[in-house]
Amino acid sequence: MDGLNFQQVERPRKRGRPLTYEEKWIVQHVFEMFEKAKQEGAIIQVEDPYNFTSEYTGVARSIVATIAKSVRQTGNVPLSTSPGNRQQPTAIPCSTEGRIREFVFEKHRQGTICTAKHVKALIQDACGLDVHERTVQRHLRRMGFDWFRTKNRPRSLREKAAVRQQRHDYLYEIRKNRQCPPDERYHVVYLDESFLHHHHGGQHSWFSDNDFVERMSGKGRRWCFIHAMQECALIEGAFLVFEAKKSKGDYHGQFDWDMFQYWFQEKLLLNVPPRSLIVLDRCPFHMVSRDSIVPSHMRKAELQNWLADREILWEEKWLRARLMEEVENHRDKKPQVEMFAEEQGHKVLFLPVHHPELNPIEFVWATGKNYCGAVFSNSTSFKEQRQHLEESFKKDITSEYCTNVYEHVQKIEEKYWNTDLLIDDDIEIDDEECRQF
């Protein structure tokens, strides 16, 4: 055996590509075989079935552990969710996106082009961040802006029509509900997730020469939490907090569909007022549908089997692209949270992408974290930091506070509504002028 030369075969599965539903069952089968060999004391000693499964399947050990845990708890492998926005977050805070968007709109209203250099200067003045111009360009694209030539005019930034329409649809629904008679109106409830680091301290203080605040290095461990609010108060009994497994990276990675749907059904729906309009953002684990498959990740045979299982007609001569289109047309894309809410007499409304300024609970997070930063000291324990957050929610988030932030967000909504109508008229005029030539 030692003298045999094995030819290195190229890995058939590209690293980083999500596993399909069937591939996860294959990984689980391999793991069960190694687990059985370990228990029976087979000739081949298997000390760690997770490592062996990872080595033999070419899948990361963490993925093997996740699949095995899901099967132990639910009897099934985890569902494959839509990829969503998997890009790494930039150094630009989300809280600046509303200001950036208004800055771009104002430039265009004045007839001035807006470049990434202009936005970079704005970020530096507003946040004191000196970010690279390429970082600004990436962040603008994620916000829904494109850089292109506009109708015989200099190249500038213009928001994508799809993003503008998504915002307009949201504003139309929220305004329509607000204009209904009181007995027909739904109670608007906003929800969101956030995080708090152990070493989160205030950033400003009074200093004399050569003076400084002595702080511990690093951000420390991290609390992740989720809550909801209505116009007069936070929703009682809806607060969920837990320690994150990782203290770095995007905090959304600490949440998943299983945790969110448990919180949504067991904590939120049991405590919201009757006839509530629940507003939430479009992160991937909010948008999980009953058919949580991604046709582009499925093989041709898997697409054919999916159609056949549902008695949907297809032909052998069809190419994979046509099969993908047919699966996409027939799969149930309605998010499960909508179904959960409708069963209880509520409605769900999704925010437009990259619009945190339209969610008033973002101000609640800022108030709570500012309080935690103001009372933090090097002797503050991780548990005490959580207690400070809960103290702020009880002490600072009053009925008057909630009413004020609701009114503030409504002013932003009106501004966007009027701006979108003006921009749409300008685009229509540009198109008519272009057709003359």
C-alpha positions, 0 to 999 in steps of 0.5 A: 500500500505504501508504494501506491501513488495516488493521483490528486483529483481536483475537488468537485465542490467549490469551497464556500458553496452552500450545501444542498439539502441532499448533500447535507444528508450525505454528510449526516450519513457519513457521520453516523457511520463513523459514530457507529464505528466509534461505539462498536470499537471497529478496526479503524479507530475513530476518536473524533467522528466530526473530524473524520467526516470533515476529512472524508467529505471535504466539508468544514467541521463546523458544518458537520457539527451543525448538521449533526446537532440539527438531526439530533434535535429535530430529526432533519438536516437544517434547511437551505436558506437564501444566500441574502447579503453575504458581503462583509460589512464596511467600516461605515456605520449603518446609522449614516445611511439616511444622511448619505441618502439625503446628501445625494438627493440634495446634490441632485436637486441642486443640479450638482453631481455627487461622487464617492469623494463627496460622500467620503468627505461627508463621512469624515465630517459627520463621523470622523472616519477616514475611509478609503474611496473604494470602501465608500463606493462599495457601501453606496452600491449596497445601499442601492446606488449605481454610477452611470451616465444619465441622459446627456449629463455628467456621470453621477450617482443615482439610486436604483429604480428597484430600491426606490420602488421598494421604498415607495411601496413600503411608504404607501402601505404604512401611510394607508394604514395611518390614514384609516379610521381608528377602528380599522387601523392596525397597531404598528409594531417595529422589531429589530436585532442588535448587540452590546459589547462588554467593554462598550464605553463612552467615547467622549470626556473632559480631558486636560493635557496628557490625560486619557481614559484607561480602558481594557484592550479589545471589545470583550464578549458580546450580548445579542438581543432582539426586541419590539416596540409600539407607539407608546412603549416597548412590547412587554415580554418580547425581550430576548437576550443571549451571549454571542458565540463570536465577539467579532463579525456581523452580529446577524450571523449570531441569529438564525431562523430557528431562534427567530421563529421561536421568538416570533411565535412564543414571545412576540405574537403572544404579547402584541396588541390585536390587529398589529402591523409588524414591521421588520427588515429584510435580513435572510432569516426574516425572509425564510419561506416554506420552500426555502430552496435556492434553484441556482444551487440545485443540480439538474436532477434535483430540479427535475425531482422537485418538479416531479414530486409536486406533479408539475409538468416538465420535459426531458429536453429542457435545459437546466436554466428552464428547469430553474425558471420553472422551480422559481415560478412554482416554489412558495416564496411567501415568508413564514413569518407572514403566515404565522402573523396572519394566523393570529389576525396580524399583518407583516410589512418589510422595510426597504433594504438599507433604510434603518432610519425608517425603524424607530427602534434604532433610536432605542438601541442608541439610547440604551447603548449610550447609557451603558457607555456612560456608566461603564467602568473597568470593574463592570462585569459582563452580566452587569453590562446586560443589567445596565441595558435593561435598566435603560430600557425601563428608565429611558424608553418612556411613553413620551420617548416612544411617541417622539421617535415615532413622530420623527420617523414619520417626518422622514417618511414624508420627506422620502415620499415627496422626494420620490415623487419629485425624482420620478417626475424628473426622470419622466421629463428626461425620458421625454426629452430623450425620445425627441432625438 
